[in-house]
Amino acid sequence: MSEKKFWTERFEAERGRLRTVAFRMLGSHAEAEDAVQEAWLRLERAGDGIENPAGWLTTVVGRICLDMLRARTKRREDPIDGDEGEVQHADPAAGADEQAALADSVGLALLVVLERLAPVERLAFVLHDMFDVPFEEIGRIVDRSPVAARQLASRARRRVQGLPETPSADYDRRKNVVAAFLAASRDGDFSGLLAVLDPEVVFHADADAVRLGSLAEMHGAQAVATNFKGKATAAKLALIDGQLGLAVILGGQLKVVVLMEVEGDQIIAIDSIADPARIAACEVEYL
């Protein structure tokens, strides 16, 4: 069997599922087909070295759809097409619990709700709750930690269910934790930083943040506190796509967003993003 025939057969075996993933992400049959076709072109270029074609293709389609959603956010377009009867559903056997039952009860109404989610929330919810993609892989797609990816899906799930995204008391508590981190960082208060950081906190920075001088990854409160001590002088407390964090302003422009996941009274994950395209697609509200 020729190599091209081999990969063509592998792709065709996954095409229906990939089209369903893309349609759930994009809400448009035409755009979903475009995303799947782009995935095929990338598979042709990649060729050898792909150990798990199904997983690789799911990841690629997810990234393509995320880029398309971000571009749509910039244009403020909402291309939902088809009707409820046209929507293909994920395997019902995959949903034994309440969350999967929610994810399976889709149709045009759910697509309308999904349109209200930030692109990364939508991707996390669709890939995890509908297609059982692990948070480790979702995190790699969106350049965030697995913990942050889990929080994205959780927040999206609450919005889809019509529940409050951030219960007032819980929101105020988390906001106070992030504000305390910001104050301690500005003041060079090492003990103050340690107090609000989980001992196993994980820090992750995207490639653009690394180019600006950030470390790519850090693990543990000591390392993170050392790195942030005396910093954050240009940062402001903010909501970024509905998530608490810091907005770093340099030269009068938003250059970096730092997303923080809070559990209890401590920060468990920090994601630093400096990709200009991603920042441009973010909705930032200064607090």
C-alpha positions in Angstrom: 0.0 0.0 0.0 1.4 3.4 -1.0 1.9 6.0 1.8 -0.6 8.4 0.3 -3.3 5.7 0.1 -2.5 4.7 3.7 -3.0 8.2 5.0 -6.1 8.8 2.8 -7.7 5.7 4.3 -6.9 6.8 7.9 -8.3 10.3 7.2 -11.5 9.0 5.5 -12.1 6.8 8.5 -12.1 9.9 10.7 -13.7 12.4 8.4 -17.3 12.1 9.8 -16.2 12.5 13.4 -13.9 15.4 12.5 -16.8 17.1 10.6 -19.0 16.7 13.7 -16.3 18.2 16.0 -15.8 21.1 13.6 -19.6 21.7 13.3 -20.0 21.7 17.1 -17.2 24.2 17.3 -18.2 26.5 14.4 -22.0 26.1 14.0 -21.6 26.2 10.3 -21.5 23.2 7.9 -19.5 25.1 5.3 -16.9 26.3 7.8 -16.7 22.8 9.3 -16.0 21.3 5.9 -13.3 24.0 5.3 -11.7 23.1 8.7 -11.7 19.4 7.9 -10.2 20.0 4.4 -7.4 22.1 6.0 -6.7 19.3 8.4 -6.3 16.9 5.4 -3.8 19.3 3.8 -1.8 19.4 7.0 -1.9 15.6 7.3 -0.5 15.4 3.8 2.4 17.7 4.7 3.0 16.0 8.0 3.0 12.4 6.8 5.3 10.0 8.8 5.9 10.4 12.5 2.2 10.5 13.5 1.7 7.7 16.0 -2.0 8.4 16.7 -3.7 9.7 13.6 -7.2 10.1 15.3 -5.8 12.1 18.1 -3.5 14.2 15.9 -6.4 15.1 13.6 -8.7 16.0 16.5 -6.0 18.3 17.8 -5.4 19.9 14.4 -9.1 20.4 13.8 -9.5 21.9 17.2 -6.7 24.4 16.5 -8.0 25.3 13.1 -11.5 25.9 14.6 -10.1 28.0 17.4 -8.3 30.2 14.9 -11.5 30.5 12.9 -13.5 31.4 16.0 -11.0 34.1 17.0 -11.1 35.6 13.5 -14.9 35.6 13.7 -14.8 37.3 17.1 -12.8 40.1 15.6 -15.4 40.5 12.8 -18.3 39.9 15.2 -19.9 37.3 12.9 -22.3 34.6 14.0 -22.6 32.0 11.2 -25.0 29.4 12.5 -26.6 27.4 9.8 -28.7 24.3 9.4 -31.5 23.3 11.6 -31.9 21.0 14.6 -32.5 18.0 12.5 -29.3 18.4 10.7 -27.1 18.4 13.7 -25.0 15.2 14.1 -24.6 14.0 17.6 -21.7 12.5 19.4 -21.9 8.8 20.5 -24.7 8.7 23.1 -22.8 5.8 24.8 -20.1 8.2 25.8 -22.4 10.1 28.2 -23.3 8.2 31.3 -23.4 11.1 33.7 -25.2 14.4 33.8 -22.6 16.5 32.1 -22.5 14.1 29.1 -26.3 14.0 29.0 -26.2 17.8 28.7 -23.6 17.7 26.0 -25.6 15.1 24.0 -28.9 17.1 24.1 -27.7 19.4 21.4 -29.3 21.1 18.5 -29.6 24.6 17.2 -30.5 25.9 20.7 -27.2 24.7 22.1 -25.3 26.2 19.1 -26.8 29.5 19.9 -25.7 29.3 23.5 -22.2 28.2 22.4 -21.9 31.3 20.3 -21.9 33.3 23.5 -18.8 31.6 24.8 -15.3 32.8 24.4 -13.5 30.8 21.7 -11.3 28.9 24.3 -14.3 28.2 26.5 -16.2 26.8 23.5 -13.3 24.6 22.5 -12.8 23.2 26.0 -16.4 22.4 26.5 -16.9 20.9 23.0 -13.8 18.8 23.0 -14.0 17.6 26.6 -17.7 17.2 27.3 -18.8 16.1 23.8 -15.8 14.2 22.6 -13.9 13.2 25.8 -10.6 14.8 24.8 -8.4 15.0 27.9 -7.6 18.3 29.5 -3.9 17.7 29.0 -4.5 17.8 25.2 -7.0 20.7 25.3 -4.4 22.6 27.3 -1.8 22.1 24.6 -4.2 23.4 22.0 -5.0 26.6 23.8 -1.5 27.1 25.4 -2.8 26.7 28.9 -2.2 24.3 31.8 -4.6 21.3 32.1 -6.0 22.9 35.3 -6.8 26.0 33.4 -8.4 24.0 30.6 -10.5 22.2 33.1 -11.7 25.6 34.5 -12.5 26.8 31.0 -14.8 23.8 30.4 -16.3 24.2 33.9 -17.1 27.8 33.3 -18.5 27.1 29.8 -20.6 24.3 31.3 -22.2 26.6 33.8 -23.1 29.1 31.1 -24.6 26.4 28.9 -26.7 25.2 31.8 -27.8 28.8 32.5 -26.2 28.8 36.0 -24.3 31.8 37.4 -20.8 31.8 36.0 -19.3 33.2 39.2 -21.4 33.1 42.3 -21.0 36.5 44.0 -19.3 35.3 47.2 -17.0 32.9 45.3 -16.1 35.6 42.8 -15.3 38.2 45.5 -13.1 35.6 47.3 -11.2 34.8 44.1 -10.8 38.4 43.2 -9.4 39.2 46.6 -6.8 36.4 46.1 -5.7 37.7 42.8 -5.6 41.3 44.1 -3.4 40.1 47.0 -1.1 38.5 44.6 -0.8 41.7 42.6 -0.1 43.8 45.7 2.5 41.4 47.0 4.2 41.2 43.6 4.4 45.0 43.3 5.7 45.4 46.9 8.3 42.6 46.6 6.5 40.8 49.5 7.8 37.2 49.1 5.9 35.9 52.1 2.7 37.5 50.8 3.2 35.8 47.5 3.7 32.4 49.1 0.5 32.9 51.1 -1.7 33.1 48.0 0.1 30.5 45.9 -0.7 26.8 46.2 2.5 24.8 47.0 2.1 22.9 43.7 1.1 26.0 41.6 2.0 25.6 37.9 3.0 28.5 35.6 2.9 28.4 31.9 3.8 31.0 29.3 3.2 31.0 25.5 6.0 31.4 23.0 5.4 35.1 22.7 5.7 35.7 26.4 8.9 33.6 26.5 10.3 35.9 23.8 9.5 38.9 26.0 11.6 37.3 28.7 9.3 35.0 30.6 10.2 31.5 31.6 8.2 28.9 29.7 7.2 26.9 32.8 7.6 27.0 36.5 6.4 24.6 39.2 5.9 25.2 42.9 5.2 28.3 45.0 8.8 29.1 45.7 9.8 29.3 42.0 6.7 31.4 41.1 7.1 33.7 44.1 10.7 34.3 43.3 9.9 35.1 39.7 7.1 37.5 40.5 8.7 39.3 43.5 9.0 43.0 42.7 7.3 42.6 39.3 3.8 43.4 38.1 4.4 47.2 38.4 2.7 47.6 34.9 -0.1 45.2 35.7 -3.8 45.9 36.4 -6.4 43.6 37.9 -8.7 42.5 35.1 -11.3 40.1 33.8 -10.0 38.4 30.6 -12.8 36.6 28.7 -14.6 36.4 32.1 -11.5 35.0 33.9 -9.7 36.8 36.7 -6.1 37.8 36.0 -3.8 40.6 35.3 -3.4 42.8 32.2 0.1 44.1 31.6 0.2 47.5 29.9 3.5 48.5 28.3 3.9 51.7 26.4 0.2 52.4 26.7 -0.7 49.1 25.0 -2.0 45.8 26.4 1.0 43.4 25.8 0.4 40.5 28.1 -2.6 38.9 29.9 -1.9 36.7 32.9 -4.8 34.3 33.7 -5.1 32.9 37.2 -7.0 29.9 38.5 -8.0 30.1 42.1 -9.1 27.2 44.3 -9.9 27.9 47.9 -7.7 30.8 49.0 -4.8 30.0 46.7 -3.8 30.3 43.1 -3.3 26.9 41.5 -2.4 27.8 37.9 -1.1 30.9 36.1 -1.0 31.2 32.3 0.9 34.1 30.7 -0.2 35.0 27.1 1.5 37.5 24.8 0.4 36.3 21.4 -0.9 39.5 19.8 -3.7 37.7 17.9 -5.0 36.0 21.0 -4.8 39.2 23.0 -6.7 41.1 20.3 -9.5 38.5 20.5 -9.8 38.8 24.3 -12.5 40.8 26.0 -10.7 42.7 28.8 -12.5 44.4 31.6 -10.3 46.4 34.0 -11.3 46.1 37.7 
